[in-house]
Amino acid sequence: MPRILSGIKPTGVPHIGNYFGMMRPAIQWQERGEAFYFIADYHALTTLHDPKLLREYSRGVALDFLACGLDPARATLFRQSDIHGIGQLTWILGTLTPMPMLENAHAYKAAVDRNEGDAINLGLFAYPVLMAIDILIYQSNIVPVGRDQKQHVEMTRDLALKFNRTFGDTFTIPEASILPGVETVRGLDGQKMSKSYGNTLELFSEEKALRKKVMSIVTDSTPVEAPKDPASSSIVDLYRLFAPEADVAAMEQRFRAGGTGYGDFKKQLFEAIWTYFEPMRRRRQELESDPGYIDEVLEKGAERANSLASETVHKVRKAIGLR
């Protein structure tokens, strides 16, 4: 049975891009292997320096993940910071990591291109090494990721192979798994949906707030009566995530026919999103009424993850001569 590993950063409220890019694939994978999913609170520290928000977001990720269908009986959910040995192995692997590899990482290069100054910290620069250990410490086989994270899995493979060549067979070499069609979800402005762009649709917004956001999706100035191009529309792209193929085809036909304004299409999209998440909203309300349950899930998850992590830490320390 393959061991699956994925993580999500608690840097804000989970949104539709998080759901389709990571959470839903992760929930599907729990049926197909031994699944380990972590809340990447160490990674969040590269940008989030508010302790109250970090605690709030971390707990919110756990709550939303469980509401969306993660089953603690089939998948291990835990906080990254609860795992012993993460920092130790990150340092050890860092001593084998060439600088050019880190300088070529997408996140670092993007920050340099944006001239972010002091926001470009060591944590951001060394992000791929910590991510590699997140994967390797559990001897993971499969890593479901969005396409923008594929590079980090490739780096992880390179570093694991280098370590194994240097010190002997220690780490399992993981494979990336990218779900076709939902690697990148478009945001309100047509860019990739991202908290950093402020263009997200949160999973469990209040009805009025969600409707307002959907109605704010950026469109062109094509008149109501004129034909419109569905291939370039964020509305159609998002609708495709929630609606049956026949309904998507019907919307595309109405786009091409003209006579319908973008506002009507946005209303149709809102209804599809609201209906899709209805059972998850009910489940989330149930979970909120029992906060002790979330604590129990995270504690048991950390216990299970630590049992595997400690084996890897011992193996690595012995391989490199620390024991």
C-alpha positions in Angstrom: 0.0 0.0 0.0 1.6 3.4 -1.0 2.2 6.0 1.6 0.8 9.4 0.5 1.9 12.8 1.9 0.6 16.3 1.4 0.4 19.5 3.3 -1.3 22.9 3.3 -0.1 26.2 4.7 -2.3 27.9 7.3 -1.7 31.4 6.0 -5.4 32.3 5.7 -8.8 30.9 5.3 -8.9 27.9 2.9 -10.3 28.7 -0.5 -11.6 27.0 -3.5 -8.1 26.8 -5.0 -6.9 25.0 -1.9 -9.9 22.6 -2.1 -9.5 21.5 -5.7 -5.8 21.8 -5.8 -5.0 19.9 -2.6 -7.8 19.0 -0.3 -10.2 17.1 -2.6 -7.3 15.1 -4.2 -6.0 14.3 -0.7 -9.5 13.1 0.4 -9.7 10.9 -2.7 -6.2 9.5 -2.0 -7.2 8.4 1.5 -9.1 5.6 -0.2 -6.1 4.4 -2.1 -3.2 4.3 0.4 -1.8 5.2 3.8 -2.4 8.9 3.9 -0.5 11.5 5.9 -1.7 15.2 5.7 0.0 18.0 7.7 -0.8 21.6 8.5 2.4 23.3 7.4 2.7 25.9 10.3 6.5 26.0 10.1 6.2 27.0 6.4 3.6 29.6 7.3 6.2 31.4 9.5 8.0 32.7 6.4 5.2 35.2 5.9 2.9 35.0 9.0 4.2 36.6 12.2 1.0 36.9 14.2 0.7 34.1 16.8 -3.1 34.5 17.3 -3.7 34.3 13.5 -1.4 31.3 13.1 -3.3 29.4 15.8 -6.6 30.4 14.3 -5.7 29.5 10.7 -4.1 26.2 11.7 -7.2 25.1 13.6 -9.4 26.4 10.7 -7.5 24.3 8.2 -8.1 21.2 10.4 -11.8 22.0 10.7 -12.3 22.6 7.0 -10.4 19.5 6.0 -12.6 17.4 8.3 -15.7 19.1 7.1 -14.8 18.4 3.4 -14.5 14.6 4.0 -11.1 13.8 5.5 -11.6 10.7 7.7 -9.2 10.3 10.6 -9.8 6.6 10.6 -8.2 6.4 7.1 -5.9 9.4 7.0 -3.5 10.9 9.5 -4.0 14.7 10.1 -1.4 16.6 12.2 0.4 19.8 12.7 3.9 20.0 11.2 5.3 21.6 14.3 4.2 18.6 16.5 6.7 16.4 14.7 10.0 15.8 16.4 13.1 15.8 14.3 11.8 18.0 11.4 14.3 20.8 12.2 17.2 18.3 12.8 16.8 16.6 9.5 16.3 19.9 7.6 19.7 21.0 8.8 21.3 17.7 7.9 19.8 17.6 4.4 20.7 21.3 4.0 24.4 20.4 4.3 24.0 18.4 1.1 21.9 21.0 -0.8 23.7 23.1 -3.4 23.0 26.8 -3.4 22.1 27.0 -7.1 19.3 24.6 -6.6 17.7 26.9 -4.0 18.4 30.0 -6.1 16.4 28.3 -8.9 13.3 27.6 -6.8 10.2 29.2 -8.1 9.1 30.9 -4.9 12.5 32.4 -4.2 12.9 33.6 -7.8 9.4 35.2 -7.8 10.2 37.0 -4.6 13.4 38.3 -6.1 11.7 39.4 -9.3 9.1 41.3 -7.2 12.0 42.9 -5.3 10.4 42.0 -1.9 13.5 43.1 0.1 13.4 42.0 3.7 10.5 39.6 3.0 13.1 37.4 1.3 14.2 35.6 4.4 16.2 32.4 5.1 13.0 30.5 5.6 11.8 31.3 2.1 15.2 30.5 0.6 15.5 27.2 2.4 11.8 26.3 1.8 12.6 23.4 -0.6 14.8 21.7 2.0 12.1 21.8 4.7 9.5 20.6 2.2 11.8 17.7 1.2 12.1 16.6 4.8 8.3 16.9 5.2 8.1 14.3 2.5 11.1 12.1 3.3 10.7 11.8 7.1 7.6 9.6 6.6 9.2 7.6 3.7 6.4 8.8 1.5 5.8 7.2 -1.9 3.3 9.6 -3.5 2.9 13.4 -3.1 -0.3 14.9 -4.6 0.6 18.5 -5.5 -0.4 21.4 -7.7 1.6 21.9 -10.8 3.4 24.9 -9.2 4.7 22.6 -6.5 6.0 19.9 -8.8 9.5 21.5 -8.9 9.8 21.0 -5.1 9.0 17.3 -5.4 11.6 17.0 -8.1 14.1 18.8 -5.8 13.1 16.3 -3.0 13.9 13.4 -5.3 17.3 14.9 -6.3 18.2 15.5 -2.6 17.1 12.1 -1.5 19.0 10.4 -4.3 22.1 12.4 -3.4 21.8 11.5 0.3 21.4 7.8 -0.6 24.4 7.9 -2.8 26.5 9.6 -0.1 25.4 7.6 3.0 23.6 4.5 1.7 20.0 3.6 1.1 18.1 5.7 3.6 15.2 7.6 2.0 12.3 6.4 -0.1 12.2 8.3 -3.5 8.8 9.9 -3.9 6.7 10.5 -7.0 4.5 13.6 -7.6 0.9 13.1 -8.5 -0.9 16.0 -10.3 -4.7 15.7 -10.8 -5.4 16.9 -14.4 -7.7 19.8 -14.9 -7.5 21.4 -11.4 -3.8 22.1 -11.0 -4.5 25.8 -11.1 -7.8 27.4 -10.2 -8.5 30.9 -11.5 -9.2 33.7 -9.0 -11.5 36.7 -9.2 -9.1 38.6 -11.3 -8.2 35.7 -13.7 -4.8 35.0 -12.1 -4.2 31.9 -10.1 -6.4 31.9 -7.0 -4.1 32.8 -4.1 -4.3 34.4 -0.7 -1.3 36.6 -1.6 -3.2 38.0 -4.6 -6.4 38.7 -2.6 -8.5 37.0 -5.3 -10.0 34.0 -3.4 -13.4 32.5 -2.9 -13.3 31.0 0.6 -14.9 27.6 1.1 -17.3 28.5 3.9 -18.1 32.2 3.5 -21.5 33.4 4.6 -24.0 33.5 1.7 -24.1 37.2 1.3 -20.3 37.6 1.3 -19.7 34.7 -1.2 -22.4 36.1 -3.5 -20.7 39.5 -3.4 -17.3 38.0 -4.3 -18.7 35.9 -7.1 -20.4 39.0 -8.6 -17.0 40.8 -8.5 -15.3 38.4 -10.8 -13.4 40.5 -13.4 -14.9 40.4 -16.9 -14.4 42.3 -20.2 -16.7 45.0 -21.6 -18.5 42.8 -24.1 -22.2 44.1 -24.4 -25.0 41.8 -23.1 -26.4 41.2 -26.6 -23.0 40.3 -28.1 -21.4 36.7 -28.3 -18.8 36.0 -25.7 -15.8 33.7 -25.6 -16.2 31.0 -23.0 -12.6 29.8 -23.4 -11.2 33.0 -21.9 -13.8 33.3 -19.1 -13.0 32.8 -15.4 -16.7 32.3 -14.9 -16.8 29.3 -17.2 -13.6 27.9 -15.8 -14.9 28.1 -12.2 -18.3 26.7 -13.2 -16.7 23.7 -14.7 -15.4 22.7 -11.2 -18.9 22.5 -9.8 -21.3 21.7 -12.6 -22.0 18.5 -14.7 -20.5 18.5 -18.2 -24.0 19.0 -19.8 -24.6 22.2 -17.7 -21.1 23.5 -18.6 -21.8 22.9 -22.3 -25.1 24.7 -22.0 -23.4 27.7 -20.4 -20.7 27.8 -23.1 -23.5 27.7 -25.8 -25.2 30.7 -24.1 -21.9 32.5 -24.1 -21.5 32.1 -27.8 -25.1 32.9 -28.6 -25.1 36.3 -26.9 -28.1 37.9 -25.3 -27.0 37.1 -21.7 -24.9 39.4 -19.5 -22.0 38.3 -17.3 -24.1 39.1 -14.2 -26.6 36.3 -15.0 -23.7 33.9 -15.6 -22.2 34.9 -12.2 -25.5 34.3 -10.5 -25.5 30.8 -12.0 -22.0 30.2 -10.8 -22.9 31.3 -7.3 -25.8 28.9 -7.1 -23.5 26.0 -8.3 -20.9 26.8 -5.6 -23.4 27.3 -2.8 -25.2 23.9 -3.6 -21.9 22.0 -4.0 -20.7 22.9 -0.5 -24.0 22.6 1.3 -23.4 19.2 2.9 -19.9 20.3 3.9 -21.3 23.4 5.6 -23.6 21.2 7.6 -20.8 18.9 8.6 -18.6 21.9 9.6 -21.3 23.2 11.9 -21.5 19.8 13.6 -17.7 19.8 14.1 -17.6 23.4 15.5 -20.0 22.3 18.2 -17.4 19.8 19.5 -14.0 21.6 19.6 -12.5 18.8 21.6 -12.8 16.4 18.7 -10.4 18.5 16.5 -7.8 18.5 19.3 -8.2 14.7 19.6 -7.7 14.2 15.9 -4.6 16.3 15.8 -3.1 14.7 18.9 -3.6 11.2 17.5 -2.3 12.3 14.2 0.8 13.6 15.7 1.4 10.4 17.6 1.1 8.3 14.5 3.3 10.6 12.4 5.9 10.8 15.1 6.2 7.0 15.3 7.3 7.0 11.7 9.4 10.2 11.9 11.4 8.9 14.8 12.4 5.8 12.8 13.7 7.9 10.0 15.6 10.3 12.3 17.3 7.3 13.9 18.1 5.9 10.5 19.6 9.2 9.2 21.6 9.8 12.4 23.2 6.4 12.2 23.9 6.7 8.4 25.8 10.0 8.7 27.8 9.0 11.8 26.0 10.8 14.6 25.3 7.4 16.2 
